[in-house]
Amino acid sequence: MKNSLIIERPELQSMTQRYGWKSVTFAFWMFYVYLWVPLITLVVWWVGVKLFHTNMIELEGYKSLVDKLGVYSAVILIISMILIGWAEINRMRFKNRIRRLDNNELSVAEVAEKYNLDTYHLTLLRQKKSITVHFNEKGGISEFNQY
């Protein structure tokens, strides 16, 4: 992707930040795997694993599953109705409306004045495919690099 909007500079991260984010990612992957446990259990049962047979058939674990299926179905139905209702309300509210009222483009002169640049340099910069802009503490442009 040539025009990626994501700025990736992992070499600027400290070791703590890098391992911190890796730990968070690992924790969420483990949570995701945990969500698949019921389906994995079902698949294992289909292949004939004795543990599932013992828990579900001999110890009558299927009764609690059947009891909870009604609750699970009701929760799924309620959540679906809420989300579909919300989508329909928003569709009715915003149908055929222009919500972005102030979408006028700024001229090159206005942008140049805001960042204390001359219009000639700004026009040249806008034609480049990639530039790096450095800002100072007050939000003004301190320097830029062209590629």
URZI-V741413 format. One line per field, one symbol per residue. burial: # if it has 9 or more other C-alpha atoms within 8 Angstrom, else .. A space follows every 50 residues. Layout:
burial=???
//
This chain:
burial=.................#......................#..##...#. .######...#............................#.......... .......#..###...###..##.#..#..#.#.#....##..#...
//
